[in-house]
Amino acid sequence: MIVREVLAEDMLTYAEVKNILSKVKKGRSKDEGELPYGMRRVIEHVETFAKIDAKSARKLVGELSKLDKVRPDIAVRIADIMPQSNDEVRSIYAKERFTLNNKELEEILDIVGKYIK
């Protein structure tokens, strides 16, 4: 497949990818045959690791993005991982040039806690 032009680029959570790929999987006709190996592996991966539904994941990313030290890419990563402890949040921020204080960590965990089933 040759890509001529990228029209838009948006970061997606695992839950959103799972939703999109399930529609693609259902939409394929029997004439098209089996899904390619790579696509089957991606579907298996997102089905295993998506922890919440797509709508909740997007709401979570929106709420996290409102916080000062949470960039959109980190918000998506948090929504994918759904950390439940300070150490898990710190590991997400390990490559950043700043650290979070306990108040900021608790804010993130409180928001994530609202979406854990």
C-alpha positions in Angstrom: 0.0 0.0 0.0 1.4 3.4 -1.0 0.5 6.3 1.2 0.3 9.5 -0.9 -0.4 12.0 1.8 -1.1 12.0 5.5 -4.3 13.9 6.1 -4.3 13.9 9.9 -2.5 12.3 12.7 -4.0 11.5 16.1 -2.8 9.4 19.0 -5.2 6.5 19.9 -5.5 4.5 23.0 -5.5 0.7 22.9 -9.3 0.7 23.5 -9.8 2.9 20.5 -7.6 0.8 18.3 -9.5 -2.3 19.5 -12.8 -0.6 18.5 -11.6 0.4 15.1 -10.0 -3.1 14.3 -13.1 -4.9 15.5 -15.1 -2.9 12.9 -12.6 -3.7 10.2 -12.6 -7.4 11.2 -16.4 -7.5 11.0 -16.5 -5.6 7.7 -14.3 -8.0 5.8 -16.1 -10.3 3.5 -15.5 -14.0 3.3 -14.2 -13.5 -0.2 -11.3 -11.5 1.1 -10.1 -14.4 3.1 -8.3 -14.6 6.4 -6.8 -11.5 8.1 -3.1 -11.0 7.5 -0.8 -12.3 10.2 0.2 -8.8 11.4 -3.4 -7.6 11.7 -4.3 -10.8 13.7 -1.4 -10.1 16.1 -2.4 -6.5 16.6 -6.0 -7.4 17.3 -4.9 -10.1 19.8 -2.6 -7.6 21.5 -5.2 -4.8 21.9 -7.9 -7.3 23.0 -5.5 -8.5 25.7 -4.3 -5.1 26.9 -7.2 -2.7 26.5 -8.5 -2.3 30.0 -11.4 0.1 29.4 -13.8 0.9 26.6 -12.9 3.4 23.9 -15.4 6.1 25.1 -14.1 6.0 28.7 -10.5 6.0 27.4 -11.0 9.2 25.4 -12.7 10.8 28.4 -9.8 9.8 30.6 -7.3 11.2 28.2 -9.2 14.5 28.1 -9.3 14.8 31.9 -5.6 13.9 32.2 -4.7 16.4 29.5 -6.1 19.2 31.6 -3.4 18.7 34.3 -0.3 20.8 34.0 2.4 18.1 33.7 0.4 15.7 31.5 1.1 16.0 27.8 -1.3 14.3 25.3 1.2 11.4 24.6 1.6 10.7 28.3 -2.2 10.9 28.9 -2.6 8.2 26.2 0.1 6.1 27.8 -1.6 6.4 31.2 -5.0 5.5 29.7 -3.3 2.4 28.1 -1.5 1.2 31.3 -4.1 2.4 33.9 -1.5 2.7 36.7 -2.7 2.0 40.2 0.3 3.1 42.3 2.7 6.0 42.5 5.6 3.9 41.3 3.7 2.9 38.1 3.0 6.6 37.4 6.7 7.4 38.1 7.8 4.7 35.6 5.7 6.4 32.9 7.5 9.7 33.7 10.9 8.1 33.9 12.2 9.6 30.7 10.9 13.1 31.4 13.1 15.9 32.5 11.0 16.6 35.6 9.5 14.6 38.4 6.1 14.7 39.9 5.4 15.5 43.5 3.1 13.4 45.6 0.1 15.8 45.1 0.4 15.5 41.3 0.8 11.7 41.5 -2.3 11.5 43.6 -4.3 13.7 41.2 -3.4 11.4 38.3 -4.3 8.3 40.3 -7.6 9.8 41.5 -8.6 10.5 37.9 -7.5 7.0 36.8 -9.4 5.5 39.7 -12.7 6.8 38.5 -12.3 4.7 35.3 -11.1 1.4 36.7 -13.9 -1.2 36.6 
